[in-house]
Amino acid sequence: MTDLNRALVDIRDIRRQVAQATEFRGYGPLTLSATAVLALLAGVLQSRWLPEPANSPVQYVALWLTTALICAALIASQMLARARRLHSGMADEMVRMAVAQFLPAGVAGAILPFVMLHVTHSMFWVLPGLWQIIFGLGVFASCRCLPRPMVLVGAWFLLTGLACVALGDERALAPATMSGAYAIGMMLVAAIHYLFAKKATTDEEKEL
């Protein structure tokens, strides 16, 4: 390995270490709040169009996966813009790290409903709880680069998911179990990011 290649590897390692020690500020509170509103709207649509979701599992999965994809697209688009603005030269490394931490949970959550559609309908009711548990684990995995109170969000989704499973029947498919859990959870995420962004701005102004 030449000295130049060794230096480039060292620089990449240093950038990775700095990224791991830096709080990621790419998530925008307004966009996160918008995803909470979308979760509520999805709940309203379910209550009107899918009064018996256990008898319409494909439509149920389509509704909530579509909602999740729209929310993910909104968050990703603003995340890239904010990261470039707030992390400048470290933006790409910070985004890659944030995505890598949540990606396993995201992939599992996307694949899970297709597996559940092939089980007996009597077991389909566990899907909302499993979704929330997986999401909570994804939040826990991302806590290393997020404000410390974000662990409360992971705990919220873990508890709501377990509560859904504890219902033990088709009541877990009610609109409130998904829309309520995600609306409250994402509003909590938005509030934490807003408060810590405000604190970071205040600290920067004091340094100036």
BAPATI-659748 format. One record per residue: x, y, z of N, C-alpha, C, CB in turn. Coordinates in Angstrom, 2 decimals. Each point is the difference from the previous one (the first is absolute). Glycine has a CB too. Layout:
! residues N
((X,Y,Z),(X,Y,Z),(X,Y,Z),(X,Y,Z))
...
This chain:
! residues 208
((0.84,-1.20,0.00),(-0.84,1.20,0.00),(0.88,1.25,0.00),(-1.83,-1.25,1.22))
((1.58,2.17,-2.13),(0.79,1.21,-0.08),(-0.36,0.93,1.15),(0.15,-0.23,-2.49))
((0.72,1.21,2.70),(-0.26,0.98,1.06),(-1.30,0.76,-0.25),(2.47,0.22,0.36))
((-2.75,0.06,-1.65),(-1.23,0.72,-0.33),(-1.23,-0.83,0.35),(1.20,1.20,-1.85))
((-1.20,-2.49,1.49),(-1.13,-0.87,0.32),(-0.17,-0.14,1.50),(0.36,-1.22,-2.13))
((0.76,1.09,2.85),(-0.06,-0.11,1.45),(-0.59,1.27,0.61),(1.98,-1.55,-0.03))
((-1.60,2.68,-0.52),(-0.52,1.27,0.52),(-1.50,0.12,-0.26),(2.24,1.07,-0.38))
((-2.68,-1.52,-0.79),(-1.43,0.06,-0.32),(-0.80,-0.91,0.93),(0.56,0.50,-2.39))
((-0.01,-1.68,2.68),(-0.68,-0.92,0.92),(-0.08,0.61,1.39),(0.81,-1.98,-1.33))
((0.28,2.60,1.77),(0.01,0.65,1.32),(-1.04,1.11,0.06),(2.44,-0.56,0.25))
((-2.55,1.33,-1.34),(-0.97,1.10,-0.03),(-1.43,-0.54,0.09),(1.60,1.38,-1.38))
((-1.87,-2.46,0.64),(-1.33,-0.61,0.06),(-0.32,-0.51,1.40),(0.21,-0.64,-2.41))
((0.79,0.04,3.06),(-0.21,-0.50,1.36),(-0.28,1.15,0.96),(1.50,-1.95,-0.49))
((-0.77,3.03,0.33),(-0.20,1.16,0.87),(-1.39,0.59,-0.21),(2.47,0.48,-0.05))
((-2.88,-0.36,-1.21),(-1.34,0.54,-0.31),(-1.09,-0.89,0.59),(0.90,1.03,-2.11))
((-0.69,-2.35,2.03),(-0.98,-0.93,0.55),(-0.09,0.15,1.52),(0.45,-1.60,-1.90))
((0.70,1.75,2.56),(0.01,0.15,1.45),(-0.66,1.31,0.42),(2.08,-1.38,0.11))
((-1.80,2.44,-0.87),(-0.62,1.30,0.31),(-1.51,-0.08,-0.18),(2.11,1.20,-0.71))
((-2.54,-1.86,-0.36),(-1.44,-0.15,-0.26),(-0.68,-0.77,1.12),(0.45,0.06,-2.46))
((0.20,-1.11,2.95),(-0.58,-0.80,1.07),(-0.11,0.77,1.31),(0.93,-2.02,-1.11))
((-0.06,3.01,1.28),(-0.01,0.77,1.24),(-0.82,1.28,-0.12),(2.24,-0.94,0.53))
((-2.83,1.19,-1.70),(-0.75,1.22,-0.24),(-1.49,-0.28,-0.03),(1.93,0.93,-1.28))
((-2.70,-0.08,1.92),(-1.45,-0.16,-0.01),(-0.56,0.34,-1.38),(-0.10,0.55,2.46))
((-0.69,-1.45,-3.00),(-0.57,0.21,-1.33),(-1.18,0.97,0.09),(0.72,-2.32,-0.72))
((-0.68,3.38,-0.10),(-1.03,1.04,0.07),(-0.78,0.10,-1.32),(1.42,1.27,1.66))
((-1.44,-2.36,-2.39),(-0.64,0.02,-1.31),(-1.51,-0.16,0.01),(2.09,-0.91,-0.85))
((-2.65,0.52,2.00),(-1.45,-0.19,0.05),(-0.68,1.32,0.35),(0.31,-2.42,0.69))
((-1.27,2.83,-1.53),(-0.70,1.27,0.21),(-1.26,-0.17,0.81),(0.93,0.80,-2.14))
((-1.13,-0.01,3.20),(-1.20,-0.12,0.84),(-1.31,0.15,-0.76),(1.36,0.86,1.85))
((-1.41,0.07,-2.82),(-1.25,0.21,-0.74),(-0.35,-1.22,-0.84),(0.47,2.47,-0.05))
((0.51,-3.04,-0.61),(-0.25,-1.19,-0.80),(-0.41,-1.17,0.88),(1.66,0.80,-1.70))
((-1.03,-0.94,2.84),(-0.36,-1.07,0.93),(-1.43,0.18,0.50),(2.41,-0.22,0.68))
((-2.79,1.47,-0.43),(-1.38,0.28,0.41),(-0.97,-0.35,-1.12),(0.81,1.82,1.52))
((-0.40,-1.55,-2.76),(-0.86,-0.33,-1.14),(-0.25,-1.50,-0.09),(0.88,1.99,-1.22))
((0.12,-2.80,1.57),(-0.22,-1.45,-0.04),(-1.00,-0.43,1.06),(2.34,-0.32,-0.87))
((-2.37,1.03,2.00),(-1.00,-0.30,1.02),(-1.40,0.27,-0.53),(1.66,0.55,1.81))
((-1.80,0.55,-2.54),(-1.30,0.34,-0.60),(-0.40,-1.06,-1.03),(0.46,2.46,0.38))
((0.51,-2.92,-1.17),(-0.29,-1.03,-1.00),(-0.46,-1.30,0.67),(1.70,1.03,-1.53))
((-1.12,-1.34,2.69),(-0.43,-1.20,0.72),(-1.45,0.14,0.45),(2.36,-0.39,0.77))
((-2.72,1.58,-0.31),(-1.40,0.22,0.40),(-0.93,-0.10,-1.19),(0.79,1.47,1.85))
((-0.38,-0.91,-2.99),(-0.84,-0.08,-1.21),(-0.17,-1.46,-0.44),(0.79,2.30,-0.70))
((0.28,-3.07,0.80),(-0.09,-1.41,-0.36),(-0.99,-0.72,0.91),(2.37,0.04,-0.84))
((-2.36,0.33,2.12),(-0.95,-0.59,0.93),(-1.44,0.34,-0.36),(1.73,0.12,1.76))
((-1.95,1.13,-2.19),(-1.34,0.41,-0.43),(-0.43,-0.78,-1.23),(0.40,2.30,0.94))
((0.51,-2.45,-1.91),(-0.32,-0.76,-1.21),(-0.33,-1.45,0.33),(1.51,1.51,-1.32))
((-0.74,-2.08,2.25),(-0.27,-1.38,0.37),(-1.38,-0.14,0.63),(2.46,-0.37,0.33))
((-2.81,1.31,0.56),(-1.29,-0.10,0.68),(-1.17,0.12,-0.97),(1.06,0.95,2.04))
((-0.87,-0.21,-3.13),(-1.08,0.19,-0.97),(-0.05,-1.09,-1.06),(0.19,2.44,0.39))
((0.96,-2.87,-0.86),(0.04,-0.91,-1.15),(0.28,-1.46,0.38),(0.77,1.92,-1.34))
((-0.21,-2.13,2.53),(0.30,-1.36,0.44),(-0.58,-0.25,1.38),(2.11,0.00,-1.38))
((-3.42,-0.05,1.49),(-0.62,-0.20,1.32),(0.34,-1.36,0.61),(-1.84,1.49,-0.71))
((2.19,-2.47,-0.14),(0.38,-1.32,0.49),(1.35,-0.39,-0.64),(-2.45,-0.68,0.31))
((3.53,1.26,0.19),(1.31,-0.23,-0.62),(0.44,-1.47,0.00),(0.60,2.29,0.72))
((-1.08,-3.06,0.22),(0.38,-1.42,0.04),(-0.49,-0.73,-1.25),(-0.07,0.06,2.50))
((-0.99,0.45,-3.11),(-0.54,-0.62,-1.21),(0.58,0.63,-1.27),(-2.09,-0.51,1.24))
((2.92,1.55,-1.06),(0.62,0.67,-1.15),(1.48,0.22,0.27),(-2.18,1.14,-0.58))
((2.95,-2.21,0.82),(1.40,0.16,0.38),(0.86,0.67,-1.07),(-0.27,-2.01,1.39))
((-0.01,1.72,-2.66),(0.80,0.61,-1.08),(-0.21,1.51,-0.02),(-0.16,-2.12,-1.36))
((-1.09,2.55,1.48),(-0.30,1.44,0.00),(0.60,0.68,1.24),(-2.13,-0.45,-1.29))
((2.10,-0.26,2.41),(0.58,0.55,1.24),(1.50,0.21,-0.17),(-1.77,-1.16,1.37))
((2.45,0.15,-1.89),(1.44,0.11,-0.22),(0.30,1.11,-1.02),(0.28,-2.46,0.52))
((-1.07,2.53,-1.59),(0.23,1.02,-1.02),(-0.14,1.41,0.58),(-0.83,-1.59,-1.76))
((-0.18,1.79,2.61),(-0.22,1.32,0.61),(1.18,0.42,0.85),(-2.45,-0.44,0.00))
((2.88,-0.44,0.89),(1.05,0.41,0.94),(1.39,-0.02,-0.62),(-1.42,-0.88,1.83))
((1.66,0.00,-2.79),(1.29,0.05,-0.69),(0.11,1.25,-0.86),(0.09,-2.50,0.00))
((-1.18,2.89,-0.65),(0.00,1.23,-0.80),(0.26,1.21,0.90),(-1.59,-1.04,-1.65))
((0.93,1.07,2.80),(0.22,1.09,0.95),(1.45,0.03,0.45),(-2.37,-0.18,0.77))
((2.93,-1.00,-0.48),(1.40,-0.06,0.45),(0.95,0.47,-1.09),(-0.59,-1.90,1.51))
((0.34,1.52,-2.76),(0.87,0.41,-1.10),(-0.05,1.51,-0.22),(-0.34,-2.23,-1.07))
((-0.85,2.81,1.16),(-0.13,1.46,-0.15),(0.75,0.71,1.13),(-2.24,-0.28,-1.13))
((2.08,-0.20,2.35),(0.70,0.60,1.14),(1.51,-0.12,-0.17),(-1.96,-0.54,1.49))
((2.42,-0.65,-1.91),(1.43,-0.21,-0.18),(0.56,0.92,-1.09),(-0.28,-2.37,0.73))
((-0.48,2.56,-1.80),(0.45,0.89,-1.08),(0.10,1.44,0.48),(-1.05,-1.52,-1.68))
((0.07,1.97,2.46),(0.04,1.36,0.54),(1.21,0.19,0.91),(-2.51,0.13,-0.13))
((2.72,-1.08,1.02),(1.11,0.10,0.95),(1.33,-0.03,-0.74),(-1.39,-1.10,1.79))
((1.52,0.20,-2.77),(1.27,-0.14,-0.72),(0.34,1.25,-0.79),(-0.40,-2.45,-0.15))
((-0.60,3.05,-0.51),(0.27,1.19,-0.81),(0.47,1.16,0.86),(-1.72,-0.76,-1.64))
((1.07,0.96,2.78),(0.45,1.10,0.85),(1.29,-0.33,0.73),(-2.37,0.69,0.28))
((2.56,-1.98,0.04),(1.21,-0.41,0.69),(1.23,0.33,-0.83),(-1.27,-1.83,1.14))
((1.21,1.57,-2.44),(1.14,0.30,-0.87),(0.28,1.49,-0.05),(-0.54,-2.02,-1.36))
((-0.53,2.82,1.25),(0.18,1.46,-0.08),(0.54,0.56,1.30),(-1.87,0.12,-1.65))
((1.29,-0.54,2.78),(0.46,0.51,1.30),(1.42,-0.45,0.31),(-2.36,-0.01,0.80))
((2.68,-1.24,-1.13),(1.33,-0.51,0.30),(1.07,0.80,-0.75),(-0.96,-2.29,0.39))
((0.68,2.60,-1.66),(0.98,0.78,-0.77),(0.14,1.41,0.56),(-0.56,-1.36,-2.03))
((-0.53,1.89,2.57),(0.04,1.36,0.54),(0.65,0.05,1.39),(-2.06,0.53,-1.33))
((1.77,-1.54,2.16),(0.45,0.06,1.39),(1.30,-0.76,0.25),(-2.37,0.21,0.64))
((2.65,-1.22,-1.48),(1.21,-0.79,0.21),(1.05,0.24,-1.08),(-1.39,-1.72,1.13))
((1.06,2.52,-2.11),(0.90,0.40,-1.09),(0.83,-1.18,-0.52),(0.12,2.31,0.99))
((1.19,-2.27,-0.81),(0.88,-1.01,-0.58),(-0.19,-1.39,0.57),(1.59,1.80,-0.37))
((-2.23,-1.90,1.54),(-0.23,-1.31,0.62),(-1.38,-0.56,-0.35),(1.53,0.66,1.85))
((-2.28,0.04,-2.69),(-1.39,-0.36,-0.26),(-0.16,-1.43,-0.51),(-0.44,2.40,-0.50))
((1.22,-2.77,-0.51),(-0.15,-1.34,-0.60),(0.28,-1.09,1.02),(0.65,0.93,-2.21))
((0.40,-0.76,2.99),(0.34,-1.00,1.01),(-1.07,-0.08,1.07),(2.43,0.41,-0.43))
((-2.97,0.73,0.84),(-1.05,0.02,1.02),(-1.27,-0.67,-0.50),(0.98,2.12,0.94))
((-1.37,-1.84,-2.19),(-1.20,-0.60,-0.57),(0.17,-1.51,-0.12),(-0.49,2.12,-1.26))
((1.64,-2.56,0.78),(0.24,-1.45,-0.14),(-0.10,-0.69,1.36),(1.48,0.43,-1.99))
((-0.92,0.21,3.01),(-0.03,-0.60,1.33),(-1.44,-0.08,0.53),(2.32,0.89,0.44))
((-3.09,0.20,-0.62),(-1.38,0.02,0.48),(-0.85,-1.05,-0.71),(0.23,2.43,0.51))
((-0.04,-2.56,-1.82),(-0.77,-0.98,-0.77),(0.40,-1.42,0.40),(-0.18,1.63,-1.91))
((1.48,-1.87,2.05),(0.48,-1.34,0.33),(-0.53,-0.48,1.34),(2.05,0.45,-1.34))
((-2.20,0.46,2.29),(-0.45,-0.39,1.32),(-1.47,-0.43,0.00),(1.67,1.57,0.99))
((-2.50,-0.89,-1.80),(-1.43,-0.32,0.00),(-0.38,-0.99,-1.10),(-0.43,2.25,0.93))
((1.32,-2.46,-1.90),(-0.33,-0.81,-1.17),(-0.45,-1.43,0.33),(1.64,1.36,-1.23))
((-0.96,-2.09,2.14),(-0.47,-1.37,0.28),(-1.44,-0.05,0.47),(2.33,-0.60,0.57))
((-2.71,1.52,0.30),(-1.38,0.04,0.48),(-0.95,0.37,-1.14),(0.80,0.63,2.30))
((-0.39,0.32,-3.15),(-0.85,0.39,-1.11),(-0.23,-1.13,-0.98),(0.85,2.30,0.25))
((0.19,-3.05,-0.55),(-0.14,-1.13,-0.93),(-0.89,-1.08,0.62),(2.29,0.49,-0.98))
((-2.08,-0.77,2.26),(-0.82,-1.01,0.67),(-1.47,0.41,0.02),(1.97,-0.64,1.42))
((-2.22,1.93,-1.15),(-1.37,0.48,0.02),(-0.66,-0.04,-1.37),(0.61,1.44,1.89))
((0.17,-1.27,-2.95),(-0.55,-0.04,-1.35),(-0.30,-1.43,-0.46),(1.26,2.09,-0.52))
((-0.42,-3.04,0.94),(-0.18,-1.39,-0.41),(-1.07,-0.71,0.82),(2.39,-0.05,-0.71))
((-2.49,0.42,1.99),(-0.89,-0.69,0.92),(-1.44,-0.16,-0.51),(1.41,0.89,1.80))
((-2.07,0.17,-2.31),(-1.40,-0.17,-0.41),(-0.19,-1.02,-1.11),(-0.38,2.34,0.67))
((1.35,-2.48,-1.57),(-0.13,-0.98,-1.07),(0.09,-1.42,0.55),(1.00,1.65,-1.61))
((-0.25,-1.79,2.70),(0.03,-1.30,0.68),(-1.33,-0.25,0.69),(2.49,0.20,0.32))
((-2.99,0.83,0.35),(-1.25,-0.15,0.75),(-1.19,-0.28,-0.91),(0.92,1.53,1.73))
((-0.87,-1.06,-2.97),(-1.10,-0.25,-0.93),(-0.10,-1.48,-0.39),(0.28,2.33,-0.87))
((0.78,-3.08,1.15),(0.00,-1.43,-0.36),(-0.31,-0.89,1.20),(1.66,0.50,-1.79))
((-1.88,0.12,2.96),(-0.39,-0.81,1.15),(-1.52,-0.01,0.08),(2.15,0.54,1.25))
((-2.69,-1.33,-0.37),(-1.45,-0.06,0.14),(-0.53,1.35,0.48),(0.12,-2.46,0.50))
((-1.31,2.81,-0.93),(-0.59,1.29,0.37),(-0.17,0.14,1.51),(-1.18,0.02,-2.19))
((1.12,-1.13,2.87),(-0.19,0.06,1.45),(1.23,0.58,0.71),(-1.53,-1.96,-0.16))
((2.67,2.01,-0.53),(1.23,0.55,0.59),(0.36,1.37,-0.54),(0.78,-2.32,0.30))
((-1.52,2.82,-1.26),(0.35,1.27,-0.64),(-0.04,1.17,0.97),(-0.89,-0.90,-2.14))
((0.10,0.78,3.19),(-0.16,1.10,0.95),(1.30,0.39,0.71),(-2.32,-0.75,0.30))
((3.34,-0.11,-0.31),(1.25,0.34,0.69),(0.84,1.00,-0.78),(-0.04,-2.25,1.03))
((-0.30,2.51,-2.30),(0.83,0.87,-0.84),(0.22,1.40,0.57),(-0.84,-1.28,-1.93))
((-0.20,2.02,2.36),(0.24,1.35,0.54),(0.97,0.00,1.18),(-2.28,0.63,-0.75))
((2.12,-1.60,1.64),(0.91,-0.06,1.15),(1.43,-0.28,-0.41),(-1.89,-0.77,1.38))
((2.07,-0.17,-2.30),(1.35,-0.32,-0.47),(0.62,1.19,-0.73),(-0.64,-2.42,-0.20))
((-0.15,3.13,-0.60),(0.50,1.21,-0.67),(0.53,1.00,1.02),(-1.64,-0.35,-1.86))
((0.88,0.58,2.90),(0.41,1.00,1.00),(1.22,-0.45,0.78),(-2.37,0.74,0.17))
((2.44,-2.02,0.14),(1.18,-0.52,0.70),(1.25,0.16,-0.86),(-1.46,-1.64,1.25))
((1.35,1.29,-2.52),(1.14,0.14,-0.91),(0.42,1.46,-0.13),(-0.76,-2.04,-1.26))
((-0.23,2.93,1.14),(0.31,1.43,-0.11),(0.71,0.48,1.27),(-1.99,0.34,-1.51))
((1.50,-0.78,2.66),(0.65,0.38,1.25),(1.44,-0.47,0.07),(-2.22,-0.08,1.11))
((2.48,-1.14,-1.57),(1.38,-0.51,-0.01),(0.87,0.82,-0.95),(-0.84,-2.31,0.55))
((0.24,2.76,-1.67),(0.73,0.86,-0.92),(0.37,1.32,0.64),(-1.18,-1.08,-1.89))
((0.27,1.62,2.68),(0.29,1.25,0.72),(1.12,-0.22,1.00),(-2.38,0.75,-0.29))
((2.32,-1.84,1.03),(1.07,-0.30,0.96),(1.35,-0.10,-0.70),(-1.65,-1.21,1.45))
((1.67,0.58,-2.62),(1.25,-0.16,-0.75),(0.54,1.34,-0.46),(-0.75,-2.26,-0.73))
((-0.14,3.24,0.52),(0.41,1.32,-0.50),(0.36,0.97,1.11),(-1.46,-0.38,-1.94))
((1.24,-0.01,3.18),(0.18,0.94,1.13),(1.43,0.47,0.17),(-1.88,-1.12,1.10))
((2.83,0.38,-1.66),(1.41,0.39,0.17),(0.30,1.35,-0.61),(0.60,-2.40,0.01))
((-1.33,2.77,-1.08),(0.30,1.26,-0.67),(-1.15,1.00,0.16),(1.43,-1.24,-1.64))
((-2.34,0.97,2.57),(-1.15,0.87,0.21),(-0.01,0.51,1.44),(-1.30,-1.24,-1.76))
((0.50,2.26,2.05),(-0.09,0.49,1.39),(-0.38,-1.13,0.96),(-0.65,2.27,-0.87))
((1.18,-2.22,2.07),(-0.20,-1.09,0.96),(-1.47,-0.30,0.30),(2.18,0.64,0.97))
((-3.05,0.39,-0.87),(-1.41,-0.31,0.29),(-0.69,-0.84,-1.06),(-0.07,2.12,1.24))
((0.73,-2.32,-2.39),(-0.61,-0.80,-1.05),(-0.23,-1.44,0.45),(1.09,1.46,-1.70))
((-0.41,-1.88,2.76),(-0.22,-1.34,0.53),(-1.44,-0.14,0.49),(2.42,-0.16,0.66))
((-3.04,1.29,-0.28),(-1.39,-0.03,0.43),(-0.92,-0.38,-1.16),(0.50,1.73,1.74))
((-0.14,-1.29,-2.93),(-0.79,-0.34,-1.19),(0.09,-1.50,-0.28),(0.40,2.31,-0.96))
((0.81,-2.84,1.05),(0.15,-1.44,-0.18),(-0.82,-0.77,1.02),(2.29,0.38,-0.91))
((-2.27,0.08,2.16),(-0.78,-0.66,1.05),(-1.49,0.12,-0.28),(1.81,0.50,1.66))
((-2.25,0.65,-2.19),(-1.42,0.19,-0.32),(-0.47,-1.02,-1.03),(0.23,2.45,0.51))
((0.50,-2.58,-1.61),(-0.41,-0.93,-1.04),(0.11,-1.45,0.46),(0.73,1.67,-1.71))
((0.25,-1.95,2.54),(0.12,-1.36,0.52),(-1.20,-0.33,0.89),(2.51,0.17,-0.10))
((-2.91,0.77,0.95),(-1.12,-0.24,0.90),(-1.33,-0.07,-0.75),(1.26,1.16,1.81))
((-1.45,-0.25,-2.79),(-1.25,-0.05,-0.76),(-0.09,-1.28,-0.82),(-0.03,2.51,-0.09))
((1.17,-2.95,-0.45),(0.00,-1.25,-0.75),(-0.34,-1.18,0.87),(1.67,0.97,-1.52))
((-1.08,-1.03,2.70),(-0.30,-1.08,0.92),(-1.46,0.05,0.47),(2.39,0.00,0.73))
((-2.91,1.23,-0.57),(-1.39,0.14,0.39),(-0.94,-0.54,-1.09),(0.62,2.01,1.38))
((-0.26,-1.75,-2.64),(-0.80,-0.53,-1.12),(0.00,-1.52,0.01),(0.54,2.03,-1.36))
((0.64,-2.61,1.56),(0.09,-1.46,0.03),(-0.79,-0.55,1.19),(2.28,0.10,-1.10))
((-2.25,0.63,2.22),(-0.70,-0.46,1.20),(-1.51,-0.01,-0.18),(1.88,0.89,1.35))
((-2.40,-0.09,-2.29),(-1.43,-0.03,-0.25),(-0.47,-1.40,-0.40),(0.10,2.41,-0.67))
((0.75,-3.10,-0.08),(-0.24,-1.40,-0.28),(-1.05,-0.34,-1.04),(0.70,-0.30,2.25))
((-1.22,1.32,-2.93),(-1.02,-0.30,-1.02),(-0.07,1.14,-1.01),(-1.32,-1.38,1.67))
((0.24,1.43,-2.45),(-0.12,0.96,-1.10),(-0.16,1.45,0.46),(-1.01,-1.82,-1.31))
((0.86,2.04,2.59),(-0.03,1.38,0.51),(1.30,0.73,-0.29),(-1.58,-0.72,1.80))
((2.66,-0.03,-1.96),(1.30,0.59,-0.31),(0.02,0.66,-1.37),(1.07,-1.71,1.45))
((-2.03,1.38,-2.30),(-0.07,0.58,-1.35),(-0.83,1.27,-0.04),(0.25,-2.28,-0.92))
((-0.78,2.73,2.04),(-0.80,1.23,0.05),(0.83,1.18,-0.47),(-1.36,-0.93,1.89))
((0.75,1.94,-2.51),(0.75,1.16,-0.52),(0.88,0.67,1.04),(-1.84,0.34,-1.61))
((1.35,-0.27,2.84),(0.74,0.73,1.04),(1.32,-0.66,0.36),(-2.16,0.79,0.86))
((2.25,-2.11,-1.03),(1.22,-0.68,0.43),(1.21,0.41,-0.84),(-1.39,-1.91,0.78))
((1.17,2.20,-2.05),(1.08,0.46,-0.86),(0.07,1.52,-0.03),(-0.25,-2.06,-1.38))
((-0.86,2.71,1.06),(0.03,1.45,-0.16),(0.33,0.70,1.32),(-1.68,-0.20,-1.85))
((1.11,-0.28,2.95),(0.28,0.61,1.29),(1.44,-0.17,0.43),(-2.35,-0.41,0.63))
((2.85,-0.81,-0.76),(1.38,-0.28,0.42),(1.01,0.81,-0.80),(-0.70,-2.29,0.67))
((0.52,2.30,-2.00),(0.97,0.70,-0.84),(-0.16,1.52,0.06),(0.04,-1.99,-1.49))
((-1.26,2.48,1.62),(-0.20,1.44,0.08),(0.65,0.55,1.27),(-2.15,-0.20,-1.29))
((1.89,-0.44,2.43),(0.60,0.45,1.26),(1.51,-0.19,-0.03),(-2.12,-0.56,1.22))
((2.55,-0.59,-1.72),(1.44,-0.26,-0.04),(0.76,0.97,-0.87),(-0.51,-2.36,0.38))
((-0.01,2.67,-1.57),(0.69,0.91,-0.90),(-0.07,1.44,0.48),(-0.50,-1.55,-1.88))
((-0.58,1.92,2.58),(-0.05,1.34,0.60),(1.03,0.12,1.11),(-2.44,0.18,-0.56))
((2.66,-1.26,1.28),(1.04,-0.01,1.03),(1.38,0.14,-0.63),(-1.45,-1.43,1.47))
((1.67,0.73,-2.58),(1.26,0.13,-0.73),(0.21,1.44,-0.45),(-0.18,-2.40,-0.77))
((-0.87,3.00,0.20),(0.08,1.38,-0.49),(0.31,0.96,1.14),(-1.61,-0.56,-1.84))
((0.96,0.37,2.99),(0.21,0.88,1.14),(1.44,-0.09,0.51),(-2.42,-0.25,0.62))
((2.95,-0.97,-0.55),(1.38,-0.17,0.48),(0.98,0.66,-0.95),(-0.64,-2.16,1.09))
((0.46,1.97,-2.40),(0.91,0.63,-0.96),(-0.13,1.52,0.03),(-0.14,-2.04,-1.44))
((-1.07,2.54,1.61),(-0.20,1.45,0.05),(0.71,0.60,1.21),(-2.21,-0.26,-1.17))
((2.03,-0.34,2.33),(0.61,0.53,1.22),(1.52,-0.06,-0.06),(-2.03,-0.72,1.27))
((2.57,-0.37,-1.80),(1.45,-0.12,-0.05),(0.60,0.87,-1.10),(-0.20,-2.32,0.89))
((-0.54,2.54,-1.99),(0.48,0.91,-1.04),(0.03,1.43,0.53),(-0.92,-1.52,-1.78))
((-0.10,1.86,2.56),(-0.05,1.33,0.60),(1.14,0.19,1.00),(-2.49,0.03,-0.31))
((2.76,-1.08,1.09),(1.10,0.06,0.97),(1.33,0.14,-0.72),(-1.33,-1.39,1.60))
((1.51,0.63,-2.70),(1.26,0.08,-0.75),(0.21,1.40,-0.59),(-0.20,-2.44,-0.53))
((-0.88,3.04,0.04),(0.08,1.35,-0.56),(0.39,1.00,1.07),(-1.72,-0.60,-1.73))
((1.11,0.45,2.91),(0.32,0.90,1.13),(1.45,-0.14,0.40),(-2.36,-0.15,0.81))
((2.85,-1.08,-0.74),(1.39,-0.24,0.39),(0.97,0.62,-1.02),(-0.70,-2.13,1.17))
((0.36,2.00,-2.46),(0.85,0.57,-1.04),(0.03,1.52,0.09),(-0.51,-1.94,-1.48))
((-0.63,2.54,1.79),(-0.06,1.46,0.14),(0.83,0.47,1.18),(-2.28,0.00,-1.03))
((2.26,-0.79,2.11),(0.80,0.37,1.18),(1.49,-0.06,-0.32),(-1.82,-0.87,1.51))
((2.20,-0.13,-2.32),(1.42,-0.13,-0.36),(0.46,1.17,-0.85),(-0.20,-2.49,0.10))
((-0.72,3.01,-0.93),(0.34,1.16,-0.83),(0.10,1.27,0.84),(-1.14,-1.09,-1.97))
